[in-house]
């Protein structure tokens, strides 16, 4: 069999592995978990790909992120499929398949080990930890970022073989596209240095210098334009997330607690890669309640693994390279700089897990090479294929969890403890389905678990109004307002609650406050107009209706 035909068959089998477990996803709907903000409830994206939309994509920090390529991708999907979720899911599956194929081509070229590269890519294709990135429409950014990141790796591998300005320019373009899809790609220049160590072994290249320090300096200098892009993206992301309120201040959670959670999360990531059960879209942050023994045990284990791969680097350089890949890529989302309230997330492992997969596959191959028994070798290959098959079945099960919002958040509640965010999201799902009593139950649970969860208090106030508990609605909205007195929506909700309670003055006060904060708040305007009309102040109501809304 010719090498080209062999590669073609390996690529075809990987495409099948990447697509098959995700076929059920094309029947899934959107979920009430960012999909409204990113697609069907976003007034710009839902208009499809337009010039105004493209301008918005490159100038907005909406959703506390700067990822214009991701916005453009969602807009293109709306143009192609309108707001039918099937097409959006198909795009995600196609992108996951392209990432899998690109990963194989990169590893094949970089290591000259086609079958080992295939096993890494096969495990990548079917692993259940990837379901969140593929079956969740809003995580398109993961897929795009991973695709352009792996293309960058592939181009860099070619560049190390034949250094040309054209190839370097393509590397810069691919890296920029990765950053513009999701800023998690900022660690890519460091990953290129890891690849220089293994598999490219450029640290031994005497053409770079006579001594190791000189070679390292030249390899770093070679990547300075990439580091500059990464720095620019980091600064932009910091500003956008800070202005968007996604980044928690340092005094909200002490550095020691952040480091402790990060250490435990790293260990859990490895465990979930090996034993992918109890996967959740939301893992609640333990805050300052994490037991000291857990944090110290996790830190000790991470240090022990790090020491082991360092000591054995001469015999197993792939282990050090793979470990650095895994640890390094997770640094931006480790929680040292805490964004949101999650302790960890499956989606963060989308490309990061590749490092551990390399360690596993190359270690198994080393063991196989050490045995002279053909039967033993065939058994290892057979067991490896069984693992791929079992992971595929597990992925199919996990895809089913994402079929609708209620199933998703009920699952999150079932597999985690004290998940206030999951209860809050489930309450919103019930609200939108006009299931008031169930919404109250879920949202009360959310506020009990985390009394500082403003969004849960806001939704609880609406659910109380839906069930006729006007006093409860007033109290819940007042609680929500205590966290942010400048929230126009909460003021508007309070206006309706007070109006329903018959407190005209309080209702008018909050409607007017909502319009002061946001003159375009249509619900507040409608509520105030209705209130004025009901109290016989028709001229004021007509004047308010006639006012310009901008």
Legacy VTK file of the C-alpha trace (Angstrom):
# vtk DataFile Version 3.0
C-alpha trace
ASCII
DATASET POLYDATA
POINTS 550 float
0.000 0.000 0.000
1.372 3.399 -0.968
1.889 6.016 1.779
-0.714 8.292 0.161
-3.325 5.526 0.089
-2.495 4.602 3.679
-2.950 8.197 4.819
-6.217 8.423 2.910
-7.615 5.352 4.660
-6.482 6.598 8.060
-8.099 9.994 7.413
-11.343 8.385 6.231
-11.566 6.197 9.341
-10.936 9.224 11.575
-13.664 11.191 9.814
-16.080 8.334 10.463
-15.069 8.178 14.130
-15.492 11.940 14.542
-18.911 12.066 12.891
-20.671 8.874 14.008
-21.010 9.546 17.772
-22.325 13.052 17.091
-25.033 12.146 14.583
-27.714 12.320 17.335
-26.642 15.925 18.032
-28.184 17.149 14.759
-31.615 16.451 16.290
-30.843 18.459 19.431
-32.284 21.909 19.922
-30.754 25.099 21.207
-30.313 25.225 24.977
-31.040 28.033 27.445
-27.353 28.273 28.160
-25.813 31.103 26.131
-27.442 29.934 22.876
-29.949 32.769 23.179
-27.166 35.305 23.728
-25.029 33.905 20.918
-27.627 32.991 18.293
-31.412 33.027 18.395
-31.851 35.817 20.955
-29.068 37.992 19.572
-30.650 40.695 17.394
-27.453 41.166 15.339
-26.545 37.505 14.815
-30.144 36.504 14.050
-30.095 38.823 11.024
-27.457 36.650 9.387
-24.208 37.736 7.776
-24.396 41.437 6.889
-21.900 44.289 6.598
-23.317 45.894 9.734
-23.072 42.570 11.510
-19.441 42.132 10.465
-18.619 45.604 11.756
-20.358 44.780 15.034
-18.408 41.501 15.324
-15.064 43.312 15.192
-16.046 46.120 17.546
-18.174 44.463 20.232
-17.262 42.961 23.586
-20.705 41.349 23.847
-20.910 38.310 26.150
-17.690 39.550 27.836
-15.606 38.144 24.988
-13.777 39.422 21.941
-14.062 36.754 19.240
-15.171 38.299 15.923
-14.464 35.146 13.897
-16.870 33.233 16.131
-19.576 35.874 15.688
-19.111 35.779 11.903
-19.419 31.998 11.956
-22.739 32.146 13.825
-23.998 34.825 11.427
-23.079 32.674 8.440
-24.976 29.758 9.963
-28.080 31.925 10.339
-27.745 32.954 6.686
-27.472 29.292 5.647
-29.902 27.619 8.055
-31.873 30.524 9.548
-32.639 29.700 13.199
-33.152 25.962 12.736
-30.794 24.319 15.249
-30.043 21.297 13.048
-27.808 23.249 10.672
-25.924 24.905 13.518
-25.216 21.495 15.053
-24.095 20.134 11.667
-21.521 22.936 11.424
-20.151 22.030 14.859
-19.811 18.363 13.915
-18.060 19.272 10.649
-15.631 21.534 12.500
-14.904 18.809 15.077
-14.145 16.435 12.215
-11.797 18.965 10.600
-9.967 19.484 13.904
-9.538 15.704 14.251
-8.127 15.358 10.731
-5.839 18.369 11.149
-4.537 16.952 14.441
-3.666 13.668 12.743
-1.883 15.407 9.874
0.120 17.535 12.306
1.196 14.587 14.477
1.917 12.407 11.460
4.214 15.028 9.950
5.842 16.047 13.238
6.563 12.519 14.526
6.621 10.356 11.356
4.517 7.862 13.350
1.298 7.466 11.364
-0.346 4.789 13.493
0.429 6.452 16.810
-0.814 9.753 15.389
-3.988 7.929 14.320
-4.625 6.578 17.828
-4.189 10.021 19.383
-6.577 11.541 16.843
-9.042 8.651 17.262
-9.182 9.125 21.033
-9.548 12.852 20.457
-12.433 12.255 18.017
-14.546 10.103 20.323
-13.745 11.285 23.848
-16.843 12.266 25.876
-15.100 15.321 27.357
-15.462 16.887 23.918
-19.265 16.662 23.876
-19.651 20.053 25.534
-17.604 21.736 22.805
-19.365 19.945 19.927
-22.983 19.470 21.057
-23.304 22.996 22.455
-23.859 25.514 19.662
-22.435 28.404 21.697
-19.108 26.619 22.026
-18.422 27.139 18.335
-15.524 29.283 19.563
-13.778 26.185 20.947
-13.940 24.392 17.629
-12.800 27.345 15.552
-9.978 28.158 17.945
-8.827 24.523 17.998
-8.948 24.225 14.214
-6.850 27.317 13.572
-4.517 26.352 16.441
-3.839 22.914 14.963
-3.379 24.467 11.517
-0.795 26.748 13.148
0.976 23.698 14.583
0.970 21.965 11.211
2.315 25.027 9.397
4.973 25.455 12.063
6.061 21.853 11.601
6.511 22.534 7.900
8.362 25.751 8.737
10.885 23.865 10.858
11.639 21.717 7.812
11.851 24.577 5.331
12.045 28.048 6.817
10.426 30.511 4.469
8.871 33.962 4.994
5.686 32.811 3.231
5.187 29.940 5.655
5.864 32.204 8.626
3.290 34.677 7.323
0.737 31.852 7.106
1.577 30.858 10.698
0.853 34.406 11.848
-2.466 34.467 9.961
-3.575 31.092 11.356
-2.587 32.110 14.900
-4.412 35.433 14.581
-7.562 33.592 13.432
-7.268 31.254 16.424
-7.044 34.235 18.791
-9.978 35.939 17.069
-12.029 32.772 17.590
-11.211 32.344 21.281
-8.374 33.963 23.259
-7.475 30.667 24.940
-5.005 30.269 22.047
-2.624 32.731 23.752
-0.538 29.793 25.000
0.225 28.602 21.468
3.671 30.291 21.197
4.719 28.425 24.349
3.385 25.207 22.839
5.563 25.780 19.774
8.590 25.908 22.086
7.442 22.611 23.600
7.244 21.117 20.113
10.754 22.410 19.468
11.864 20.142 22.323
9.809 17.136 21.171
9.019 15.890 18.593
11.053 18.315 16.443
14.182 18.108 18.672
15.312 21.571 17.618
17.187 22.114 20.876
19.841 19.800 19.431
20.094 21.774 16.178
23.654 23.122 16.113
22.763 25.519 13.307
20.932 27.576 15.933
24.073 28.060 18.015
26.979 26.304 19.677
25.476 26.262 23.176
22.033 25.348 24.478
21.237 28.830 25.917
21.978 30.411 22.518
19.709 27.906 20.763
16.897 28.560 23.255
17.235 32.331 22.836
17.062 32.011 19.056
13.995 29.760 19.239
12.281 32.278 21.517
13.300 35.209 19.306
11.908 33.371 16.297
8.477 33.472 17.962
8.486 37.070 19.183
5.808 38.183 16.656
3.590 35.367 17.934
4.204 36.371 21.550
3.314 39.957 20.602
-0.027 38.814 19.159
-0.673 36.733 22.281
0.067 39.704 24.534
-2.233 41.967 22.531
-5.023 39.380 22.707
-4.502 38.941 26.471
-4.763 42.671 27.133
-7.848 42.999 24.952
-9.496 40.010 26.629
-8.714 41.382 30.086
-10.338 44.718 29.247
-13.404 43.156 27.628
-14.015 40.658 30.443
-13.449 43.269 33.124
-15.909 45.678 31.492
-18.353 42.847 30.925
-18.279 41.926 34.619
-17.082 38.371 33.930
-13.800 38.703 35.813
-14.081 38.397 39.577
-12.004 40.904 41.592
-9.053 39.527 43.553
-10.702 40.376 46.861
-13.735 38.223 45.944
-11.689 35.040 46.290
-8.311 34.903 47.992
-5.307 33.840 45.847
-4.774 30.793 48.055
-8.285 29.515 47.358
-7.834 30.141 43.615
-4.588 28.154 43.557
-6.145 25.354 45.612
-9.090 25.026 43.228
-6.768 25.141 40.199
-4.658 22.273 41.588
-7.707 20.112 42.293
-9.162 20.964 38.879
-5.984 19.812 37.099
-6.190 16.449 38.854
-9.902 16.139 38.082
-9.246 16.898 34.415
-6.835 13.981 34.221
-9.251 11.724 36.096
-12.186 12.641 33.848
-10.021 11.988 30.807
-9.319 8.476 32.111
-12.799 7.844 33.571
-15.276 10.207 31.840
-18.348 9.979 34.068
-20.500 12.552 35.896
-19.736 15.198 33.283
-21.570 18.452 33.860
-22.010 21.717 31.924
-21.478 23.539 35.253
-19.108 22.601 38.066
-19.782 24.935 41.024
-16.744 26.640 42.493
-15.996 25.519 46.072
-14.910 29.040 47.060
-13.211 28.892 50.437
-14.777 25.534 51.413
-12.253 23.258 49.666
-10.686 20.961 52.293
-7.003 21.693 52.837
-6.062 18.029 52.480
-7.578 17.904 48.992
-5.659 20.958 47.829
-2.366 19.732 49.309
-2.854 16.216 47.905
-3.575 17.631 44.443
-0.525 19.903 44.576
1.679 17.016 45.745
0.421 14.766 42.948
0.992 17.430 40.285
4.504 18.107 41.580
5.261 14.382 41.670
4.129 13.885 38.061
6.085 16.945 36.973
9.218 15.650 38.692
8.757 12.193 37.162
8.433 13.439 33.572
11.409 15.761 34.108
13.671 13.041 35.520
12.709 10.612 32.728
12.956 13.174 29.930
16.004 11.491 28.440
14.192 8.173 27.930
10.683 9.523 27.353
10.868 13.083 25.981
7.288 12.755 24.730
6.078 12.549 28.352
7.592 15.907 29.285
6.316 17.484 26.066
2.802 16.087 26.488
2.629 17.096 30.159
3.741 20.645 29.353
1.159 20.752 26.530
-1.614 19.804 28.956
-0.537 22.004 31.868
0.405 25.021 29.728
-2.738 25.182 27.616
-4.947 25.169 30.710
-3.162 28.056 32.425
-5.442 30.823 31.006
-8.540 28.991 32.301
-7.043 27.513 35.473
-8.924 29.970 37.694
-5.878 31.825 38.987
-7.577 34.772 37.281
-11.162 33.740 37.981
-13.731 34.328 35.238
-17.262 33.465 36.289
-18.118 31.073 39.115
-17.199 27.694 37.611
-14.517 25.526 39.204
-13.625 23.918 35.856
-15.239 23.110 32.515
-15.120 20.138 30.152
-14.705 22.480 27.174
-11.335 23.664 28.485
-9.990 20.195 27.749
-10.906 20.283 24.061
-7.351 20.807 22.760
-5.535 20.642 26.107
-6.172 16.914 26.516
-4.084 16.160 23.426
-0.922 16.393 25.516
-2.104 13.625 27.861
-3.296 11.522 24.918
0.191 11.749 23.419
1.727 10.582 26.697
-0.687 7.627 26.913
-0.371 6.475 23.298
3.406 6.809 23.108
3.832 5.099 26.496
1.694 2.144 25.435
3.633 1.923 22.166
6.897 1.854 24.141
5.599 -1.043 26.228
4.524 -2.898 23.099
7.950 -2.438 21.549
9.523 -3.894 24.670
7.740 -7.225 24.251
8.706 -9.837 21.712
5.332 -11.594 21.832
3.246 -11.003 18.727
0.149 -12.176 20.620
0.700 -9.575 23.331
1.085 -6.849 20.732
-2.142 -7.849 18.989
-3.954 -7.909 22.343
-2.808 -4.361 23.128
-3.930 -3.130 19.704
-7.267 -4.924 20.135
-7.809 -3.460 23.600
-6.934 0.001 22.290
-9.604 -0.310 19.601
-12.103 -1.500 22.239
-11.333 1.605 24.301
-12.042 3.782 21.252
-15.339 1.962 20.747
-16.382 2.253 24.414
-15.585 5.961 24.449
-17.725 6.370 21.324
-20.725 4.792 23.076
-20.150 7.012 26.115
-20.060 10.055 23.840
-23.387 9.101 22.273
-24.896 8.967 25.778
-23.434 12.358 26.673
-24.741 13.917 23.452
-28.255 12.908 24.537
-27.881 14.969 27.714
-27.623 18.097 25.523
-30.864 17.414 23.614
-32.813 20.110 25.506
-32.384 22.558 28.363
-34.425 20.713 30.981
-32.531 17.455 30.458
-29.203 19.288 30.557
-29.715 21.119 33.839
-31.448 18.225 35.585
-28.396 16.148 34.705
-26.066 18.841 36.086
-28.001 18.866 39.363
-27.894 15.060 39.540
-24.116 14.698 39.061
-22.914 17.652 41.159
-23.578 18.954 44.668
-24.790 22.423 45.605
-25.088 23.548 41.990
-26.866 26.882 42.402
-26.231 27.923 38.794
-27.820 24.728 37.455
-30.910 25.266 39.612
-31.080 28.893 38.437
-30.866 27.882 34.779
-33.498 25.177 35.294
-35.774 27.759 36.921
-35.450 30.013 33.866
-36.333 27.063 31.621
-39.490 26.474 33.652
-40.305 30.188 33.540
-40.143 30.252 29.753
-42.416 27.214 29.680
-44.917 28.991 31.994
-44.377 26.357 34.684
-44.491 28.802 37.604
-44.576 26.479 40.648
-41.666 24.400 39.315
-39.729 27.588 38.553
-40.258 28.796 42.137
-38.977 25.487 43.543
-35.831 25.504 41.391
-35.058 29.176 41.963
-35.616 29.005 45.707
-33.085 26.158 45.757
-30.642 28.337 43.809
-30.945 31.262 46.221
-30.576 28.977 49.240
-27.402 27.479 47.833
-25.918 30.831 46.845
-27.722 33.850 48.328
-25.485 36.206 46.326
-26.715 34.895 42.953
-28.445 38.016 41.680
-29.819 36.434 38.490
-31.620 33.782 40.548
-33.312 36.446 42.717
-34.410 38.313 39.587
-35.926 35.200 38.024
-37.454 34.191 41.366
-39.258 37.531 41.541
-40.750 36.912 38.085
-41.791 33.376 39.055
-43.479 34.654 42.230
-45.485 37.119 40.133
-46.429 34.287 37.792
-47.812 32.273 40.718
-49.577 35.269 42.279
-47.220 35.795 45.219
-46.875 39.557 44.797
-45.220 40.186 48.152
-42.673 37.485 47.440
-42.002 39.087 44.042
-41.350 42.491 45.646
-38.961 40.986 48.204
-37.056 38.953 45.598
-36.630 41.927 43.257
-35.551 44.175 46.131
-32.936 41.558 47.010
-31.723 41.479 43.397
-31.573 45.283 43.365
-29.358 45.289 46.455
-26.603 43.679 44.361
-26.871 46.230 41.541
-28.993 49.366 42.113
-28.419 50.402 38.483
-30.083 47.371 36.876
-32.894 48.758 34.740
-34.539 45.359 34.250
-34.855 44.743 37.983
-36.327 48.238 38.457
-38.834 47.490 35.701
-39.742 44.150 37.296
-40.213 45.891 40.640
-42.488 48.397 38.951
-44.738 45.599 37.714
-44.663 43.859 41.102
-45.635 47.024 42.981
-48.327 47.795 40.389
-49.764 44.319 40.890
-49.681 44.922 44.660
-51.558 48.208 44.211
-48.674 50.417 45.304
-48.910 53.019 42.552
-46.264 55.427 43.839
-43.617 52.720 44.274
-44.448 51.252 40.867
-44.096 54.645 39.155
-40.837 55.327 40.985
-39.218 52.100 39.734
-40.559 52.416 36.181
-39.089 55.917 35.965
-35.806 54.759 37.478
-35.580 51.992 34.865
-36.099 54.555 32.082
-33.546 56.898 33.621
-30.944 54.136 33.510
-32.018 52.864 30.104
-34.339 55.153 28.099
-34.825 52.331 25.565
-36.226 49.875 28.123
-39.495 49.095 26.358
-41.059 46.990 29.108
-40.563 49.782 31.629
-42.048 52.299 29.191
-45.087 50.110 28.567
-45.568 49.547 32.287
-45.386 53.238 33.091
-47.768 54.133 30.242
-50.288 51.559 31.483
-49.933 52.849 35.036
-50.493 56.468 33.985
-53.527 55.515 31.918
-54.985 53.465 34.770
-54.705 56.437 37.128
-56.331 58.852 34.677
-53.136 60.673 33.637
-53.732 60.148 29.939
-51.869 63.277 28.785
-48.708 62.158 30.581
-49.121 58.684 29.088
-49.495 60.081 25.559
-46.476 62.364 26.049
-44.411 59.403 27.240
-45.460 57.348 24.247
-44.493 60.193 21.936
-41.025 60.618 23.432
-38.128 59.491 21.221
-36.675 56.220 22.478
-33.028 57.031 21.819
LINES 1 551
550 0 1 2 3 4 5 6 7 8 9 10 11 12 13 14 15 16 17 18 19 20 21 22 23 24 25 26 27 28 29 30 31 32 33 34 35 36 37 38 39 40 41 42 43 44 45 46 47 48 49 50 51 52 53 54 55 56 57 58 59 60 61 62 63 64 65 66 67 68 69 70 71 72 73 74 75 76 77 78 79 80 81 82 83 84 85 86 87 88 89 90 91 92 93 94 95 96 97 98 99 100 101 102 103 104 105 106 107 108 109 110 111 112 113 114 115 116 117 118 119 120 121 122 123 124 125 126 127 128 129 130 131 132 133 134 135 136 137 138 139 140 141 142 143 144 145 146 147 148 149 150 151 152 153 154 155 156 157 158 159 160 161 162 163 164 165 166 167 168 169 170 171 172 173 174 175 176 177 178 179 180 181 182 183 184 185 186 187 188 189 190 191 192 193 194 195 196 197 198 199 200 201 202 203 204 205 206 207 208 209 210 211 212 213 214 215 216 217 218 219 220 221 222 223 224 225 226 227 228 229 230 231 232 233 234 235 236 237 238 239 240 241 242 243 244 245 246 247 248 249 250 251 252 253 254 255 256 257 258 259 260 261 262 263 264 265 266 267 268 269 270 271 272 273 274 275 276 277 278 279 280 281 282 283 284 285 286 287 288 289 290 291 292 293 294 295 296 297 298 299 300 301 302 303 304 305 306 307 308 309 310 311 312 313 314 315 316 317 318 319 320 321 322 323 324 325 326 327 328 329 330 331 332 333 334 335 336 337 338 339 340 341 342 343 344 345 346 347 348 349 350 351 352 353 354 355 356 357 358 359 360 361 362 363 364 365 366 367 368 369 370 371 372 373 374 375 376 377 378 379 380 381 382 383 384 385 386 387 388 389 390 391 392 393 394 395 396 397 398 399 400 401 402 403 404 405 406 407 408 409 410 411 412 413 414 415 416 417 418 419 420 421 422 423 424 425 426 427 428 429 430 431 432 433 434 435 436 437 438 439 440 441 442 443 444 445 446 447 448 449 450 451 452 453 454 455 456 457 458 459 460 461 462 463 464 465 466 467 468 469 470 471 472 473 474 475 476 477 478 479 480 481 482 483 484 485 486 487 488 489 490 491 492 493 494 495 496 497 498 499 500 501 502 503 504 505 506 507 508 509 510 511 512 513 514 515 516 517 518 519 520 521 522 523 524 525 526 527 528 529 530 531 532 533 534 535 536 537 538 539 540 541 542 543 544 545 546 547 548 549
